[in-house]
């Protein structure tokens, strides 16, 4: 690792804040590093739950990044359809040592043409859409393919962050950060995966997102057709 490691986290309206803040909490602990919150302009960016996040730099002023991280959220495909977002992601990724995403942020990487022929993951309900971008969808919480590291849905961002940290700074540093965060998951229910959640719960969730999934499938096909 170089003496100064620079990470950049993409901001866009409608992102899921935990997709961002989970890995941000981990990766800002890389020794001798600086992390940037990057948006189209300096205005606060509002997440899907109404949390306003203040950018620390813009697309035009962002430094060269060693790592770029793309969160997901309901606003993902609007961001993926924005030429300014895609141009920034392509340029930053071309110079970065590590290209990463959490949850449906991988769809933005796909729309930028960065997943073709690569193994990647996303939120379980939308993971199959990665195939439209020429990726191989993988049902794992964190997927590594060379310098591409993608995380699954929302809370996987912490596992993802620790994995990235171990690659950048070593396992000992990652374990120290895990301990400092007291990251010792003991969920009250075993319903965090469709493979283990009660079938009625899985079906209820599928019904809840049916219209969103249909819209995303159509939007992804349109974006993939432009590549």
C-alpha positions in Angstrom: 0.0 0.0 0.0 1.2 3.5 -0.8 1.9 6.0 2.0 -1.3 7.9 1.2 -4.4 5.9 0.2 -7.3 7.8 -1.3 -10.9 6.4 -1.3 -13.9 7.9 -3.0 -17.5 7.1 -2.3 -20.1 8.1 -4.9 -23.2 10.0 -3.7 -26.4 10.3 -5.6 -30.1 11.0 -4.6 -31.9 8.0 -3.3 -28.9 6.0 -2.2 -29.2 3.7 0.8 -27.2 5.3 3.5 -26.0 2.1 5.1 -24.6 0.9 1.8 -22.4 4.0 2.1 -21.8 4.4 5.8 -21.1 0.8 6.6 -18.0 0.5 4.4 -17.2 4.2 5.0 -16.9 3.5 8.7 -14.5 0.6 8.0 -12.5 2.1 5.1 -11.8 5.4 6.7 -9.7 3.5 9.2 -7.1 2.5 6.5 -3.8 3.8 7.9 -2.5 7.0 6.2 -5.7 7.5 4.1 -8.2 10.1 3.1 -11.8 9.4 2.1 -13.9 11.6 -0.1 -17.7 11.8 -0.5 -18.1 12.6 -4.2 -21.2 14.1 -5.9 -22.1 16.0 -9.0 -22.1 19.3 -7.0 -21.6 20.4 -3.4 -25.3 20.3 -2.4 -26.3 17.9 0.3 -27.5 14.5 -1.1 -30.6 13.0 0.4 -30.7 9.3 1.0 -33.7 7.0 0.5 -34.6 7.4 4.2 -34.2 11.2 4.2 -30.7 11.5 5.7 -28.8 14.4 4.1 -25.2 13.7 3.3 -22.8 16.5 2.5 -20.3 15.9 -0.3 -16.6 16.7 0.4 -15.8 17.1 -3.3 -17.4 17.0 -6.7 -16.9 15.1 -9.9 -14.9 18.0 -11.4 -12.6 18.4 -8.4 -12.2 14.8 -7.1 -8.5 13.6 -6.8 -7.2 10.5 -8.4 -8.6 7.6 -6.4 -6.9 4.4 -5.2 -10.4 3.0 -4.5 -13.8 3.9 -5.8 -16.9 2.6 -3.9 -20.4 2.7 -5.3 -23.4 2.3 -2.9 -26.8 1.2 -4.0 -30.4 2.2 -3.3 -33.7 3.1 -4.9 -31.9 5.9 -6.8 -29.4 3.5 -8.4 -30.8 3.3 -11.9 -31.5 7.0 -12.1 -27.8 7.5 -11.3 -26.9 4.8 -13.8 -28.8 6.7 -16.5 -27.0 10.0 -15.8 -24.1 10.5 -18.3 -22.2 12.6 -15.8 -22.3 9.8 -13.2 -21.2 7.2 -15.7 -18.4 9.3 -17.1 -17.1 10.0 -13.6 -17.3 6.3 -12.6 -15.5 5.2 -15.8 -12.7 7.7 -15.4 -12.2 7.1 -11.7 -12.2 3.3 -12.2 -9.7 3.4 -15.0 -7.2 5.0 -12.6 -8.1 3.2 -9.4 -6.4 0.2 -7.9 -9.7 -1.1 -6.6 -13.1 -0.9 -8.1 -15.9 -1.7 -5.6 -19.6 -1.6 -4.9 -22.2 -2.5 -2.3 -25.7 -3.8 -2.9 -27.2 -2.5 -6.2 -24.3 -0.2 -6.7 -23.0 -3.0 -8.9 -25.7 -2.1 -11.4 -24.0 1.3 -11.8 -20.7 -0.5 -12.5 -22.5 -2.6 -15.0 -24.0 0.4 -16.7 -20.5 1.8 -17.0 -19.4 -1.3 -18.8 -17.1 -2.4 -16.0 -18.6 -5.9 -15.2 -18.4 -7.6 -18.6 -16.9 -11.1 -18.1 -16.5 -10.5 -14.3 -17.9 -12.2 -11.3 -20.0 -9.9 -9.1 -22.9 -9.7 -6.6 -25.7 -7.4 -5.5 -28.8 -7.5 -3.3 -30.2 -11.0 -3.7 -33.5 -9.7 -5.2 -31.7 -7.9 -8.0 -28.5 -9.9 -8.4 -29.8 -11.7 -11.6 -29.9 -8.3 -13.4 -26.1 -8.2 -13.5 -26.2 -10.8 -16.3 -27.7 -8.1 -18.5 -24.3 -6.3 -18.3 -22.3 -9.4 -19.2 -21.4 -10.2 -15.6 -21.6 -13.6 -13.8 -23.9 -13.1 -10.8 -22.6 -14.9 -7.7 -24.7 -15.6 -4.7 -22.2 -14.7 -2.1 -22.0 -11.9 0.5 -18.7 -10.6 -0.9 -17.3 -11.4 -4.3 -13.7 -10.8 -5.4 -12.6 -10.9 -9.1 -9.2 -9.4 -9.4 -9.3 -5.7 -8.5 -13.2 -5.8 -8.5 -14.8 -6.4 -5.1 -18.6 -6.3 -4.8 -20.8 -6.7 -1.7 -24.3 -8.0 -1.3 -27.3 -6.2 0.1 -27.0 -3.3 2.5 -25.5 -4.9 5.7 -23.1 -6.9 3.6 -21.3 -3.5 3.3 -19.5 -4.1 6.6 -18.3 -7.6 5.6 -17.3 -6.0 2.3 -15.5 -3.2 4.0 -13.5 -5.5 6.2 -12.6 -7.7 3.1 -11.4 -4.6 1.2 -9.5 -3.4 4.3 -7.7 -6.7 4.6 -6.6 -6.6 0.9 -5.4 -3.0 1.3 -3.8 -3.0 4.7 -3.6 -6.7 5.8 -5.6 -9.0 7.9 -4.2 -7.9 11.2 -5.4 -4.3 10.6 -8.8 -5.6 9.4 -9.2 -7.7 12.6 -8.2 -4.7 14.8 -10.9 -2.6 13.1 -13.5 -5.4 13.4 -12.7 -5.5 17.1 -12.8 -1.7 17.5 -16.2 -1.7 15.9 -17.3 -4.7 18.0 -18.6 -6.2 14.8 -19.9 -9.5 16.2 -23.2 -10.1 14.5 -25.9 -12.0 16.5 -29.2 -11.2 14.7 -32.4 -11.9 16.6 -33.9 -13.7 13.7 -32.4 -16.1 11.0 -34.3 -14.3 8.2 -31.5 -12.4 6.5 -31.3 -14.6 3.4 -34.1 -16.0 1.2 -32.5 -19.4 1.6 -33.2 -19.3 5.4 -36.1 -16.9 5.9 -39.6 -18.3 6.3 -41.2 -18.9 2.9 -44.1 -16.6 3.8 -41.7 -13.8 4.6 -39.8 -14.3 1.3 -43.0 -14.3 -0.7 -44.3 -11.1 1.1 -41.0 -9.3 0.2 -41.2 -10.5 -3.4 -44.8 -9.1 -3.6 -43.6 -5.8 -2.0 -40.9 -5.2 -4.6 -42.7 -6.7 -7.7 -43.4 -3.4 -9.3 -39.9 -2.1 -8.5 -38.3 -5.2 -9.9 -40.3 -4.9 -13.1 -39.2 -1.3 -13.5 -35.6 -2.2 -12.8 -35.6 -5.0 -15.2 -36.8 -2.7 -18.0 -34.3 0.0 -17.0 -31.4 -2.4 -16.9 -32.2 -3.8 -20.3 -32.3 -0.3 -21.7 -29.0 0.6 -20.1 -27.3 -2.6 -21.2 -28.5 -2.0 -24.8 -26.4 1.2 -24.8 -23.1 -0.6 -24.1 
